[in-house]
């Protein structure tokens, strides 16, 4: 993946539109500009400092100015980026953030890409770029979509769930497996993950479902892989998280692998 040099650009905004194949890689680098990284199709994975960050479709990764980062893609993606000059980054997150991509941002990125516009040159495009900035400032964000833990026992537990997303054990049973009470496990999850273990497991299954949809697996196979007794139970979960059923999601967000 080529690294864009934005340091000597005139203006205050820059749009990047690319398509990358599976296993594409960008080595560690940084920019004085902040930028949003978004995959309109495919899942985006970035490494920033000590963090591995994943953004499923409908989410983007904001990298603030001067933060070293690299990227390795597991799957082919349609990539969009929106670079913002340093003076305009003050109201955006000052640390790495995963942002929900709303319909206005998605539409504006698609419009600039369809017209091949990288730098706004007309008053109309400047206004749309300012709307992009306003929308990013207002976007809900969090440090991670699927955060990691620090406590060794919790790390062990989460790694096990990643290897076996079909694990049906209750929170009490999982806690006993790492010699904790259920209450202590819940306290560690809220402190280190910022969410309950149930929410973390739901996000894990959603991410693994997206990977399998991108790989062309059937909905029924995915349901069984992730531990659901029926395809309808899996579809209900996916609809709740993604806002649409798996087959529609595949058509809209997994076009490369479909």
C-alpha positions as a Markdown table, in Angstrom:
| # | Residue | x | y | z |
|---|---|---|---|---|
| 1 | Unk | 0.0 | 0.0 | 0.0 |
| 2 | Unk | 1.5 | 3.3 | -1.1 |
| 3 | Unk | 1.8 | 6.0 | 1.7 |
| 4 | Unk | 0.3 | 9.4 | 0.7 |
| 5 | Unk | 2.5 | 12.4 | 1.3 |
| 6 | Unk | 0.1 | 15.2 | 2.4 |
| 7 | Unk | 2.8 | 17.3 | 4.1 |
| 8 | Unk | 3.1 | 19.8 | 1.2 |
| 9 | Unk | -0.4 | 20.0 | 0.0 |
| 10 | Unk | -2.2 | 23.3 | -0.3 |
| 11 | Unk | -5.7 | 23.5 | 1.2 |
| 12 | Unk | -7.1 | 21.8 | 4.3 |
| 13 | Unk | -8.7 | 18.5 | 3.1 |
| 14 | Unk | -7.6 | 15.5 | 1.0 |
| 15 | Unk | -9.6 | 12.5 | -0.1 |
| 16 | Unk | -8.1 | 9.2 | -1.0 |
| 17 | Unk | -9.9 | 6.4 | -2.9 |
| 18 | Unk | -8.2 | 3.0 | -3.5 |
| 19 | Unk | -8.9 | -0.7 | -3.8 |
| 20 | Unk | -6.5 | -3.1 | -2.1 |
| 21 | Unk | -6.2 | -6.8 | -2.3 |
| 22 | Unk | -5.9 | -9.3 | 0.6 |
| 23 | Unk | -2.7 | -9.1 | 2.6 |
| 24 | Unk | -1.9 | -5.6 | 1.3 |
| 25 | Unk | 0.5 | -3.9 | 3.8 |
| 26 | Unk | 1.6 | -0.3 | 4.7 |
| 27 | Unk | 4.6 | 0.0 | 6.9 |
| 28 | Unk | 4.7 | 2.1 | 10.1 |
| 29 | Unk | 4.4 | 5.8 | 9.3 |
| 30 | Unk | 2.8 | 9.0 | 10.5 |
| 31 | Unk | 1.4 | 12.3 | 9.1 |
| 32 | Unk | 1.1 | 15.8 | 10.5 |
| 33 | Unk | -2.5 | 15.7 | 9.3 |
| 34 | Unk | -5.2 | 13.6 | 11.0 |
| 35 | Unk | -7.2 | 11.2 | 8.9 |
| 36 | Unk | -10.2 | 8.9 | 8.9 |
| 37 | Unk | -9.7 | 5.4 | 7.4 |
| 38 | Unk | -12.8 | 3.7 | 6.2 |
| 39 | Unk | -13.4 | 0.5 | 4.2 |
| 40 | Unk | -16.7 | 0.8 | 2.3 |
| 41 | Unk | -16.4 | -2.9 | 1.6 |
| 42 | Unk | -14.4 | -5.2 | 3.8 |
| 43 | Unk | -13.0 | -5.0 | 7.4 |
| 44 | Unk | -10.1 | -2.6 | 8.2 |
| 45 | Unk | -7.3 | -3.6 | 10.5 |
| 46 | Unk | -4.6 | -1.1 | 11.7 |
| 47 | Unk | -1.8 | -1.2 | 14.2 |
| 48 | Unk | -1.2 | 2.0 | 16.1 |
| 49 | Unk | 1.4 | 2.1 | 18.9 |
| 50 | Unk | 0.7 | -1.0 | 21.0 |
| 51 | Unk | -2.8 | -1.3 | 19.8 |
| 52 | Unk | -4.3 | -3.6 | 17.1 |
| 53 | Unk | -7.5 | -2.0 | 16.0 |
| 54 | Unk | -10.3 | -3.4 | 13.9 |
| 55 | Unk | -13.2 | -1.6 | 12.2 |
| 56 | Unk | -16.0 | -3.6 | 10.7 |
| 57 | Unk | -18.0 | -2.1 | 7.8 |
| 58 | Unk | -20.0 | 0.8 | 9.0 |
| 59 | Unk | -17.1 | 1.9 | 11.2 |
| 60 | Unk | -13.9 | 3.9 | 10.5 |
| 61 | Unk | -10.6 | 4.5 | 12.3 |
| 62 | Unk | -9.6 | 8.0 | 13.2 |
| 63 | Unk | -5.8 | 8.5 | 13.5 |
| 64 | Unk | -4.8 | 11.8 | 15.0 |
| 65 | Unk | -1.9 | 13.9 | 13.8 |
| 66 | Unk | 1.6 | 12.5 | 14.3 |
| 67 | Unk | 0.4 | 9.0 | 15.5 |
| 68 | Unk | 2.6 | 6.2 | 14.0 |
| 69 | Unk | 0.4 | 3.5 | 12.4 |
| 70 | Unk | 0.6 | 0.6 | 10.0 |
| 71 | Unk | -2.0 | -1.5 | 8.2 |
| 72 | Unk | -2.2 | -5.1 | 7.1 |
| 73 | Unk | -5.4 | -6.2 | 5.4 |
| 74 | Unk | -6.7 | -9.8 | 5.8 |
| 75 | Unk | -9.2 | -9.3 | 3.0 |
| 76 | Unk | -9.6 | -7.2 | -0.1 |
| 77 | Unk | -11.2 | -3.8 | 0.7 |
| 78 | Unk | -12.5 | -0.7 | -1.0 |
| 79 | Unk | -10.6 | 1.9 | 1.0 |
| 80 | Unk | -11.5 | 5.6 | 1.6 |
| 81 | Unk | -9.6 | 8.1 | 3.6 |
| 82 | Unk | -10.3 | 11.7 | 4.6 |
| 83 | Unk | -7.2 | 13.8 | 5.6 |
| 84 | Unk | -7.7 | 16.9 | 7.7 |
| 85 | Unk | -5.0 | 19.6 | 8.1 |
| 86 | Unk | -3.6 | 20.1 | 11.6 |
| 87 | Unk | -5.4 | 23.3 | 12.5 |
| 88 | Unk | -8.8 | 21.7 | 11.9 |
| 89 | Unk | -8.1 | 18.6 | 14.1 |
| 90 | Unk | -8.6 | 20.4 | 17.5 |
| 91 | Unk | -12.2 | 19.3 | 17.8 |
| 92 | Unk | -11.6 | 15.7 | 16.7 |
| 93 | Unk | -10.4 | 12.9 | 19.0 |
| 94 | Unk | -6.8 | 13.5 | 20.2 |
| 95 | Unk | -6.2 | 9.7 | 20.5 |
| 96 | Unk | -7.0 | 6.8 | 18.3 |
| 97 | Unk | -10.8 | 6.3 | 17.9 |
| 98 | Unk | -13.2 | 4.0 | 16.2 |
| 99 | Unk | -16.1 | 6.0 | 14.8 |
| 100 | Unk | -19.5 | 5.0 | 13.6 |
| 101 | Unk | -19.9 | 6.0 | 9.9 |
| 102 | Unk | -23.3 | 7.5 | 9.4 |
| 103 | Unk | -25.1 | 7.8 | 6.1 |
| 104 | Unk | -24.0 | 11.4 | 5.4 |
| 105 | Unk | -20.3 | 10.6 | 5.7 |
| 106 | Unk | -20.7 | 7.4 | 3.7 |
| 107 | Unk | -22.5 | 9.3 | 0.9 |
| 108 | Unk | -20.0 | 12.1 | 0.8 |
| 109 | Unk | -17.1 | 9.7 | 0.6 |
| 110 | Unk | -18.8 | 7.8 | -2.2 |
| 111 | Unk | -19.5 | 11.0 | -4.1 |
| 112 | Unk | -15.9 | 12.3 | -4.0 |
| 113 | Unk | -14.7 | 8.8 | -5.0 |
| 114 | Unk | -17.1 | 8.5 | -7.9 |
| 115 | Unk | -16.0 | 11.9 | -9.2 |
| 116 | Unk | -12.3 | 11.2 | -8.6 |
| 117 | Unk | -11.9 | 14.4 | -6.4 |
| 118 | Unk | -9.0 | 14.3 | -4.1 |
| 119 | Unk | -8.8 | 18.0 | -3.1 |
| 120 | Unk | -11.8 | 20.2 | -3.1 |
| 121 | Unk | -11.3 | 23.0 | -5.6 |
| 122 | Unk | -14.8 | 24.4 | -6.0 |
| 123 | Unk | -17.0 | 26.3 | -3.5 |
| 124 | Unk | -19.5 | 23.4 | -3.6 |
| 125 | Unk | -16.8 | 20.7 | -2.8 |
| 126 | Unk | -15.4 | 22.9 | -0.1 |
| 127 | Unk | -18.8 | 23.1 | 1.5 |
| 128 | Unk | -19.2 | 19.3 | 1.3 |
| 129 | Unk | -15.8 | 18.8 | 2.9 |
| 130 | Unk | -16.8 | 21.1 | 5.8 |
| 131 | Unk | -19.9 | 19.0 | 6.2 |
| 132 | Unk | -17.7 | 15.9 | 6.4 |
| 133 | Unk | -15.7 | 17.5 | 9.1 |
| 134 | Unk | -18.8 | 18.5 | 11.1 |
| 135 | Unk | -20.1 | 15.0 | 10.8 |
| 136 | Unk | -16.9 | 13.4 | 12.0 |
| 137 | Unk | -16.9 | 15.8 | 15.0 |
| 138 | Unk | -20.4 | 14.6 | 15.9 |
| 139 | Unk | -19.8 | 10.9 | 15.2 |
| 140 | Unk | -20.1 | 8.5 | 18.2 |
| 141 | Unk | -16.6 | 7.1 | 18.9 |
| 142 | Unk | -14.8 | 4.8 | 21.3 |
| 143 | Unk | -11.1 | 3.7 | 21.6 |
| 144 | Unk | -11.8 | 0.2 | 20.3 |
| 145 | Unk | -14.5 | -1.8 | 18.7 |
| 146 | Unk | -13.2 | -5.0 | 20.3 |
| 147 | Unk | -10.9 | -3.9 | 23.1 |
| 148 | Unk | -8.1 | -6.1 | 24.6 |
| 149 | Unk | -7.4 | -6.9 | 28.2 |
| 150 | Unk | -4.3 | -6.6 | 30.4 |
| 151 | Unk | -5.1 | -8.9 | 33.3 |
| 152 | Unk | -3.4 | -12.3 | 32.4 |
| 153 | Unk | -6.5 | -14.4 | 33.4 |
| 154 | Unk | -8.8 | -12.2 | 31.3 |
| 155 | Unk | -6.4 | -12.2 | 28.4 |
| 156 | Unk | -6.4 | -16.0 | 28.6 |
| 157 | Unk | -10.2 | -16.1 | 28.7 |
| 158 | Unk | -10.7 | -13.7 | 25.7 |
| 159 | Unk | -8.1 | -15.5 | 23.6 |
| 160 | Unk | -10.0 | -18.8 | 24.2 |
| 161 | Unk | -13.3 | -17.2 | 23.1 |
| 162 | Unk | -11.6 | -15.9 | 19.9 |
| 163 | Unk | -10.4 | -19.4 | 19.2 |
| 164 | Unk | -13.8 | -21.0 | 20.1 |
| 165 | Unk | -16.6 | -18.4 | 19.4 |
| 166 | Unk | -19.1 | -21.3 | 19.7 |
| 167 | Unk | -18.2 | -21.7 | 23.4 |
| 168 | Unk | -21.6 | -21.9 | 25.1 |
| 169 | Unk | -20.4 | -21.6 | 28.7 |
| 170 | Unk | -22.1 | -19.1 | 31.0 |
| 171 | Unk | -20.2 | -16.1 | 32.5 |
| 172 | Unk | -20.2 | -18.0 | 35.8 |
| 173 | Unk | -18.6 | -21.1 | 34.1 |
| 174 | Unk | -16.1 | -19.0 | 32.3 |
| 175 | Unk | -15.2 | -17.2 | 35.5 |
| 176 | Unk | -14.6 | -20.5 | 37.3 |
| 177 | Unk | -12.3 | -21.6 | 34.5 |
| 178 | Unk | -9.9 | -18.8 | 35.3 |
| 179 | Unk | -10.4 | -19.1 | 39.1 |
| 180 | Unk | -12.6 | -15.9 | 39.5 |
| 181 | Unk | -16.0 | -15.3 | 40.8 |
| 182 | Unk | -18.6 | -14.1 | 38.3 |
| 183 | Unk | -18.7 | -10.7 | 40.1 |
| 184 | Unk | -14.9 | -10.3 | 39.9 |
| 185 | Unk | -14.9 | -11.2 | 36.2 |
| 186 | Unk | -17.7 | -8.6 | 35.6 |
| 187 | Unk | -15.7 | -6.0 | 37.4 |
| 188 | Unk | -12.5 | -6.7 | 35.4 |
| 189 | Unk | -14.5 | -6.5 | 32.1 |
| 190 | Unk | -16.0 | -3.2 | 32.9 |
| 191 | Unk | -12.7 | -1.7 | 34.1 |
| 192 | Unk | -10.5 | -3.1 | 31.2 |
| 193 | Unk | -12.9 | -3.5 | 28.3 |
| 194 | Unk | -15.5 | -0.8 | 29.1 |
| 195 | Unk | -18.3 | -3.3 | 28.5 |
| 196 | Unk | -19.8 | -6.5 | 29.8 |
| 197 | Unk | -18.4 | -9.9 | 28.8 |
| 198 | Unk | -21.7 | -10.5 | 27.0 |
| 199 | Unk | -21.3 | -7.4 | 24.9 |
| 200 | Unk | -17.7 | -8.3 | 24.1 |
| 201 | Unk | -18.7 | -11.8 | 23.0 |
| 202 | Unk | -21.5 | -10.4 | 20.8 |
| 203 | Unk | -19.0 | -8.1 | 19.1 |
| 204 | Unk | -16.6 | -10.9 | 18.6 |
| 205 | Unk | -19.2 | -13.1 | 17.0 |
| 206 | Unk | -20.3 | -10.2 | 14.8 |
| 207 | Unk | -16.7 | -9.6 | 13.6 |
| 208 | Unk | -16.2 | -13.3 | 12.9 |
| 209 | Unk | -19.5 | -13.4 | 11.1 |
| 210 | Unk | -18.4 | -10.5 | 8.8 |
| 211 | Unk | -15.2 | -12.4 | 8.0 |
| 212 | Unk | -17.1 | -15.5 | 7.1 |
| 213 | Unk | -19.6 | -13.5 | 5.0 |
| 214 | Unk | -16.7 | -11.9 | 3.1 |
| 215 | Unk | -15.3 | -15.4 | 2.5 |
| 216 | Unk | -18.6 | -16.5 | 0.9 |
| 217 | Unk | -19.7 | -18.9 | 3.6 |
| 218 | Unk | -23.4 | -19.7 | 3.9 |
| 219 | Unk | -25.5 | -18.1 | 6.6 |
| 220 | Unk | -26.3 | -21.6 | 8.0 |
| 221 | Unk | -22.7 | -22.6 | 8.2 |
| 222 | Unk | -21.7 | -19.3 | 9.9 |
| 223 | Unk | -24.5 | -19.8 | 12.4 |
| 224 | Unk | -23.2 | -23.2 | 13.4 |
| 225 | Unk | -19.6 | -22.1 | 13.4 |
| 226 | Unk | -20.5 | -19.3 | 16.0 |
| 227 | Unk | -22.5 | -21.6 | 18.2 |
| 228 | Unk | -26.1 | -20.7 | 17.3 |
| 229 | Unk | -28.5 | -23.6 | 17.3 |
| 230 | Unk | -30.5 | -22.2 | 14.4 |
| 231 | Unk | -29.8 | -19.9 | 11.5 |
| 232 | Unk | -32.7 | -17.7 | 12.6 |
| 233 | Unk | -31.1 | -17.1 | 16.0 |
| 234 | Unk | -27.9 | -16.0 | 14.2 |
| 235 | Unk | -29.8 | -13.8 | 11.8 |
| 236 | Unk | -31.6 | -12.1 | 14.7 |
| 237 | Unk | -28.3 | -11.3 | 16.4 |
| 238 | Unk | -26.8 | -10.0 | 13.2 |
| 239 | Unk | -29.8 | -7.8 | 12.4 |
| 240 | Unk | -29.6 | -6.3 | 15.9 |
| 241 | Unk | -25.9 | -5.4 | 15.5 |
| 242 | Unk | -25.7 | -4.5 | 11.9 |
| 243 | Unk | -29.2 | -3.1 | 11.3 |
| 244 | Unk | -29.8 | -5.5 | 8.4 |
| 245 | Unk | -29.8 | -9.3 | 7.8 |
| 246 | Unk | -26.7 | -11.1 | 6.8 |
| 247 | Unk | -27.6 | -11.5 | 3.1 |
| 248 | Unk | -28.3 | -7.8 | 2.7 |
| 249 | Unk | -25.1 | -7.0 | 4.5 |
| 250 | Unk | -23.2 | -9.3 | 2.1 |
| 251 | Unk | -24.7 | -7.5 | -0.9 |
| 252 | Unk | -23.9 | -4.0 | 0.4 |
| 253 | Unk | -20.6 | -4.5 | 2.2 |
| 254 | Unk | -18.9 | -7.6 | 0.9 |
| 255 | Unk | -19.1 | -7.1 | -2.9 |
| 256 | Unk | -15.5 | -8.0 | -3.5 |
| 257 | Unk | -15.8 | -11.5 | -2.0 |
| 258 | Unk | -19.3 | -12.2 | -3.1 |
